[in-house]
């Protein structure tokens, strides 16, 4: 069985994986499995009031879990797959313990998108909360690795900024975290 197929099987069975994205190594689980989501919080020692981001494989999948406005769809078509994370209104079919909104991106990593093809995939950095971002499996603490069922090691990733996190509220764009895509680029895309 290939590594990516094994990773998908573990996700399906409610397990945790470490996997590479286009920005850093992520800690992944089935976002629709409440118990698996709790394992992510426990493994990262992350406070429950700090929600989690999800990778989906397409706009169509995003629409299954979020009520998207026309402006949000424009941003998805313009910047995804890529390093933009969007904060949107969540539908009831996404568990409440993931986040109070639907915070998602379509990764430009073909591997991450493939793993997320069958189910939305938790996409949080593979570190204990507050520790530095991991660009190789060697950067990940032993404490976290002990709680993971499978590691998809693709060597050292080029270190760069994590994704821009943006939200559209009443036609205005709010940037929650600066990243590779600027507020000006986002606003330009909405006003073309």
N, C-alpha and C positions, 0 to 999 in steps of 0.2 A: 504494500500500500504506500502510495506517495505521501510525502510529508504534509502537503496541503490537504490531501484527502483525509489523512489522520486528524489534522487540526479540525476539519469540518465535523468529523465523527464525534470528537471530544466536545465540541460546542453543542452539537445536537443532544449529547448525553448529559448536558448541564455542567460540563467541566470548564476549567480556566486554561487559556493558552497565552503565551507570549508570542507576538508576531510582529514583523516589520511593516511599517507604513512608509509613506514617502517623506515623513518628517522625523520619526523616531520609532523606537520599539514601543508597542502598545500591549496592554493587558486586555484580553478579550474574553467575552462570554456571550451567551445568547441573551439579547436584551429583552426578549419576551418571557424569559424564565426568571421569575422573582427570586427563587432560591439561588440561582447562578449569579444574579446581580448582587445579592447579599454577600456572596463569596468574594466578589470584586472589592466591595467596601472593606470587608474584613482583611483581605490580603494586603490592600494598600494602606490600611489603618486610616481610611478616609472618613471624615465626618459625614454623616448622612445628609446634612443640609447642603453639602456641595455635590450637586448633581453630576451625572455622567453624560458623556457624549456618545453618539452612536454613528457607526458607518453603515450606510445603505448602498445598494449596488446601482440604483437608478432613481430618476425623478419619479417614475411610476411607483416604486416601492416607498419613497418618501411620502407620496400622497396617500398611501394606505394608513400612515401613522400621524400625519400632520394636516391641518387645514391650512393650505398654502394660498396666499394672496397672489395676484398677478405679478406684483413687484418681486415677491419672493421667488416666483418661477423664473423671472428674468434673471435674477442673480444666480440661480442654480444653473440655468442654461449658459450664462456667461462665464462663470468661475468654477463650475464643477464638471468633471472631476478636477480637484485641485485643493489648495490649502485655504479654503473658506469653510468655516463652520457657521451654520445658520441656526438661530434661535427662533422657533416657530410655535404656533398653537398646537398642542398635543391632542390627539384623539383618544378616546377611552380605551382603545385596544393596546395601548402602550402602558406597561405597569407603572404605577405611581412611584415606585422606589427607584426608577431610573432617573427621573427629573420631573419637575412640575411643568416643564414645557418640553417640546421635542427639539433637542439640540443635536444636530446631525451634520454630516458631510458625506459627499461621495468622494472616496479617496482616489487619487491618481495612481496609487499603487495597484496594478492589476491583481496581485496576490491578495491584498486586503479586500478588494471588491469581490474577488472570487469566493473568499471565505464568507463574505457577507451576503452571498447570492441567495442562500436558503433562508436566512433569518437576519434581522438587523443585529449588528455586532457591536458590543460595547467597545469603545475606543478611548481608553484613558491611558496616560503614560505608564509604562512598566516601571514604576518606582513606588517606594513607600511615600505617602503624602509628605510634601515638603522637601524631599530629596531631589537631586538634579535629574534632568532628563537623560534617558539612556539611549545612546546611539550604537551600542553593541551589547551583546548578551553579558559580556564581562563587566559592564557598568551596572548591571542589575544586582541588587543586594541578595545575598543568600537567603535571607529571611523571607523575601518575596518569592524567590524561585522555589522554595520548599512547599509553597501553597499552590503551585501551578502544576497542571497535569501534563502539559506538553509545551516545549519551546521550539519554535520555528526559527532556527538561527540562519540568517542570511548574511553573516559577517558584519563588518563595520559599515554603518550608514553614514552618508555625508551629514555632518551636523549643520543644522540650519534652524531658522525660527519655526516654532509651532504655528498652527493655522490661525488666521484672523478669525475672531468670533464676532459676528454681526447680528443685529436684530432690526427688523423694520417695524416701527410702531407709528401708526397714523401718518404713513408716508415719509416719516423721518428715519434716517439710519443711525443706529447707536452702535458704537464699537465697544464690545466688552473686553476684547484683548487685541492689541496690535499684532500684526503678523505680516506675511509677505504681500497681502493685498491691502492697499490703503483705503481709507474712507473716501478719498477723492475718486479713486478708481470705481468704487462701489456706487457712489453718487452719479458719476459720469454714465455708468451703465444704465442707471435708472432714468436718466434724463435724455437719452439718445432718441 
